[in-house]
Amino acid sequence: MNDVTAEIDEPRLINRMGWRLMPLLGVLYLVAYIDRSNISFAKLQMLGTLGLSEVAYGLGASLFFIGYLLFEVPSNILLHKYGAPRWMARIMFTWGVVTILLAFTRNATMFYILRFLLGASEAGLYPGVIYYLTLWFPQRHRVRMLGYFTVGSSLGNMIGAPICGWLLDKGGLFGLHGWQLVFVVTGIPSVILTIVVLLCLPGAPASAKFLSDGEKRWLARTLAAESSTARTQAAHGLVLDVLKDPRVLGMAFYYMMLSISVYGVSYWLPTLVRAFGVSNTTNGLLNIIPWLMATLVLATLPSRLRASNHATVAMLMAALLGVASFVGSVFLPGPVLRFAALCVGAPCMYLLIPCFWTLPSKFLHGARAAAGIAVINSLGNIGGFIAQNLVPFVKQATGSNHAPMLVPAACMVIFAITTALILRRASHLPQSAATAAVTNDAH
């Protein structure tokens, strides 16, 4: 018992846990992102079928994030109560069913209702996984695991784009329009994954059959040592007190800037590429390129950013490069250079995601972490609602398909400034206070 720590080969153990957990979690997020990005391709035909303007369609698409906002905190608390396998299986099943129902939308009202229900159904998946990882991996390994998990989102965009583009050109199959096929085909995998999650996803290290007793004890001691201070502080209030925690609200605004950028680009990119005069299938193939680059970045860089200060410095550099890229996508001459700028901007945004999510777990643990991470993610994801309304509004106001990319550029400026302030404060404090600086300055 006393020598159990010496017997543990930590790198080997973490790698084995990663191989056991991350592929399935990554697939869940991949399918989730295909079901989020399908709306941007379906739009290319659905607008005419429903008789909606760009702005009206953007409003309907963005209602996903209202449902997400309202149900995410309760969803994550229930995940903490009932366990990840059962609750994530419920999430997969309900969002798959609602995605398929979107194929049979008959009018704007039905579209608005189903998009809201889709957000309510999916609420809790992303923050649930982030919380789930805190139960398994020590702090120093989470950037890498979050990077692997976030690969699922970039792969979702990369794989979903050609599939959705191809399906749009296959209208008439089974008597369905192309946009209807998009929803049916992309909704089925999440329903199937319900069974996989129930059978294959372990609940917690204590019940994991692939860990030895010594490995379980080592994980329990390591994770308990990291969270002991925060648990003492959490005892003074209820879990939902995180809603009044300025650090949580500050993190939510910080994350909102990133969400506006990510959803603004992913929502508008197929419309931008269509302006090149290409077919739907070619549009989907071209959309692979920026998300492939994001996937390569996520698969390589996060593992090199184990130290928290390295992750924060990387955030600043990526945000600044993102600003330059999105501005370039508007003002560079010719479609080739503009598209190339977007291919640089996309991986910059996605690298920020796993780096950002190392910050909340520094001051949130246990049930409080489940609620706090959900609050940050749900409030931050209001950025998706803002993006899918603001981007078409900018297009309508300017008459330019490229001007909407100034929206993510502006958000990246705010994100970079906030990151610089965090770094500046942390650099002036002793090491023992650096963690507090990261969390207190985020607001």
N, C-alpha and C positions, 0 to 999 in steps of 0.2 A: 504493500500500500504506500509506504513512504517513498519508494523508488519508482513509482509508476510513471512520473514525469520523465525520468531519465530513460525509460524503456520506449518512449514514444518517439517515432521518427515523424516529426511534425510535417515537413514538406510532403512526405509520402502519404500521410494520413489525409492532409488537406486535398491533395490531388485525387486520391481515391474517392473522397466525399464529393469533390467537384464532378468527377466522371459519373458518379451515381445519381446526382441530383440535377446538375445543370442542363443536360440534354433535354430532359422532359420539360423543365421549366422554360427553357429557351423555345421549345416547340409551342408551348402554350402562348407565349408572347408573340411568336411568329404568326400564329393563327389569329390572335387578337388584332395584330396590326394589319393583316390582310383584310379583316372585317372592318377595320377603321378606314383603310385607304380605298376600299371598293367604292365608297361614295364619290370620290373624286373622278373615277372613271365612269361610273353609272351616270354622272351628271351630264356627260357629253351627249347622251341620248334622252335621258329622263326629263331634262328641261322642256324639250318639245312635247313629250308625251303628256306631262302634267300641266303644261302651259305656264310655267313659272319663270320669273326673271332670275338673273344671277343672284340678286340680293335676297329675294324670297327663298330661293333654294338654299343659299348660304345660311339663312335663319333656321330652316328646317334641319339642315345638317348639324348645325351647332347645338341644337336642343339635346343632342347626345350628352353634352357636357353638363347640362342642368340636371339631368337624371343622375349622372355620375356624381355631381356635387352633393345632391341630397341624400344619396344612399351609400356613399363610400365609407363614411365613419361608422355607421351601424354595421355595414358589411364586414369591416375589418375587426370590429369588436366581436362579432359573431364567429369570425374565423378563429380568433383567439380562444373563444369558448368551445367551439365544436371541433377544432383541428383543421389543418390545411387540406387533407385529402377530401373529406366530405364537402367542405365549403367551396373549394375550388372546382370540384366536380359539379356542384350546383351552378356555379357561375358559368362554366363551359356550356352546360345544357341549355340554360335559359337564353344566353346570348346567341347560341346557334339557332335556336327556334325563332327568335325575333328577327335575326338576319334573313332567314328563309322567308318569313312573312313579308319582309320589305319587297320581295319580288312581286307581290300581289297588291301593291299600293295602287289605289284608284284615283286619289285626289290629294290635294295639298294637306288637308286636315289629317288624313290617315298617315301620310308621310311624316308629319310633325309628331303625331302620337307614337308611332313606331320608333322614330329616332330617339325620343325621350325614353321609351321603354328599353331600348338597346343600351343606353347609358346606365340606366338603373340596374340592368342585368349584369353588365360587365363591372360595375363599381366594386372595388375591393381587390381586383386581381393584381394590379401592379404594386400597390402598397402592401398587399397581403404577402406577396413574394418577398418584398424587401424586409418585412417583419420576419417572415419565415427564415430568411438567411441569417438574421441576427440570432436565431436559436441554434444555428449550426456552426457558423464560422466566426472565429475571433476577428476583432476589428482590423487587424493588419492584413487580413486576406480578403476583405469585403470589396475593395475596389476592383480587384481582379474578377471576383465572382459576379459582381454587378456588371462589369464589362461584358463577360460572357453572356449574361442574361439579356443585356441590352442589344446584343447582336441579333436577338430574335426580332426586334423591331425593324432594324435595317434590312435583315433578310426578308421580313414580311413585306416591306415595300418593294424589295428587289424581286422577289418571287411573284408577289401579287400583281405587279405592274404588267408583265407580259401576259399573264393568265387573263386578267381583266380586259386588257386591250384585245386579245384574241377572241374572247367571248363576245365582246361588242360586235365583232365582225361575223359572228355565228348566229345572228338573229334568225328565227324561224325554226330552230332546233326544238323539238317537242312542243311546237306551237308557241314558244316564248320569244319575246323581244330580246335583243342582246343584253340590255341592262337588267332584265329579269334573270337571265342566265347567270349574270355576275353575282347576284345575291344568293341564288340557290346553290351554286357550286361552291362559293366561299363560306356558306353557312353550315354545310354538311360536316366538314372536318371537326368543328368544335363539338358537335353532338357526339361524334364517334369518340373523341378524346375524353368524354365523360367517364367511360368505362376504364380507359387507360389510367386516368388519374386515381380512381378508386382502388385499382389493383396494384399500381406501381409506385405511388408517391408515399414515402414514409412520413409519419406525423412529426416525430421529434427524435433526437439522438438516443434517448433512453429506450425507445422501442425499436431501434434500427437493428435488424439482424446482421447487417454487414459490418457492424462495429463490435470489437471485443469489449469485455467489461472494463479493461484498463483504459481503452480509448474513450469509452463513455465517461469514465471518471475524470480523465484528463480534460475533456471538453467541458464537462460540468464545472470543474474548478477554474478553468481559464475564463470561461464566460462569466462565471459568478464574480471573479475578481475584477473584471472590467466594469461590471454594472453595480457593484456594491454601493458606491457613493450615490449614484443616481437613484437607486432603490430607496435609500434613506431619505432623500429629498422627496421622492414620489409619495412617501407615506403621509405627507402633510396635506394631501389634497386628493380629490376624486380624479378618476381617469379623465373625465371630460373637462377638467380644469385646463387641459392643454389648449382648449379653445381661447383661453384668456392669457396664455403664455406669449409674451411679446417675441420670444425667440422663434416660436412656432409660426406666428403670423408673419414675422420677418422672412423666415425661410419660404413661406408660401408665396409672398410677393416676388422674392428672388427667383423662385422656380417658375412663376407665372411668365416672366420675361422669356424664359427658355421655351415654355409651352407655346407661347404665341409664335415664336420663330419656327419651331418644329412643325406645328400644325398648319401654319400659314404656308410654308414651303411645300409640304406633302400634299395639301389640299389643292394648291394652285399649279403645281408643276405639270400635270397632264394638260391643263388648259394652255400653259405657256408653250409646251411642245407641239400641241395641235396647231398653234399659230404658225408653225414652220411649214404647214401644208402637207403633213404626213398622214398616212392611214392610222386607224386605231391600233392595229397590230404593231406597226412601226413605232407608234407613240409609246406603247408598252415596252418595247425593246429598248428604246432610248432611255426610258425611265429606270432601267436597270443600272445604268452607269453610276449616277451619284450615290445610290444606295449600296452598290458593290464597294465603292470606295469607303463609305461609312462602315461597312462590315469589316473590311480589312483593317481599318484604324482601331475598331473596337476589339478585334481579335488579337491585336499586338500591343497597343500602348498601355491599357490599364494595368497589365501585369507588371509594368515597370514603374508604377506610381504608388508603391505601397506606403511610403511615408506621406502623412497627411499634407505636409507643406508642398511636396512634389505635386500632389493632385491639385492643390489650389493654384500653384504656379501654372500648371498645364491648363487649368480653366481660364486663367487670364489670357494666355497666349492664344488659345483656341477662340475665345470670344473676340479678340482683336482681329484675328485672321478672318473670322466670320463676318465682321463688319465690312472689311475690305472686299470680301467676296460678294456679298449681297449688293453693295453699292456698285461694284463692277458689273453685276448681272443686269443692272439698269442702264448704265452709261457707256459700257464698252461697245465698240462698233461691231455690228454683225452678230447673227444668231450663234455662230460657233463659239466665239469668245464669251458671249453672255452665258451660254450653256456650260462652258468650261468653268466659269466662275461659280455657278451653282454646284458643280461637281466638287469644288473645293469647299464651299460653304456647308454642304450636307454633312460630311464627316466631322467638321468643326462642332456643329450642333450636337451630334451624337456622342462625341467624346465628353462633352460637358455633363451628360446625364449620369453615368456611373460615378464621376468625380463628385458631383453635387450630393448624391445620396450617401456619401460617407459622412456628411456633416451632421444630419439630424441624429444619427445613432450615437453621437458623442454625448448627448445629454438626454436621450430618451431610451428607456429600457422597460421590458416586461409588458404588461397590459397598457401602460402609459405609452409605450413605443407603438403598439398597434394603433392606438387612437391618434397619437401625434403624427405619425407618418401618414395616416389616412387623411388627416386634416391638411397637412402640407400638400399632399398630392391632389386632393379634391379641390382645395382653394386655388392651388397653382394651375390646375387644369381648366379653370375658368378662362385661362389663356387660349384654350382651344375654341371656346365659345366666342371670345373676342376676335380671334384670328379668322374664323370662318364667316364672320360678319364684316370685319374690317377690310379684309382683302378684296372681296367683290365690291365693297363700297368705294375703295380707292380706285379700282378699275373703272367703275361707273363714273366717278368724279373726274378722272383724268383722261379716260378714253384709251389708256395704254395698258396692254397686257403685262408690261414689264414693271410699271410703277409700283404695284403691290409688294415687290420685293424690298422696297424701302421700309416696310413694316418690320420684318425680321432684322434689318440693319439697325433700326432705331432701338429695338429691344436688346440687341447684342451690345450696344453702347452702354445701356443702363446696367446690363449684366456685368460688363467689364469693369465699370466704375465701382460697383458693389464688391466685386472680387478684389480689386486693388485696395479698397478700404480694409477688407478682412486681412489681407496680407500685411498691410502697413501696421495695423494694430497688433497682429500676432508677432511681428518682428521686433516690437518694442517691449514685449513682455517676456519674463522668464519662462522657461519651458513648462513649468507647472501650471502657468496661467494661459498658455497658448490655446489650449482647447476651448476655454471659456471665451476667449477673444473671437474665435471663429464663429461661435454660435451667437454671441451677444451682438456682434457687428452686422449680422445678416439683415437686421431690420433698420 
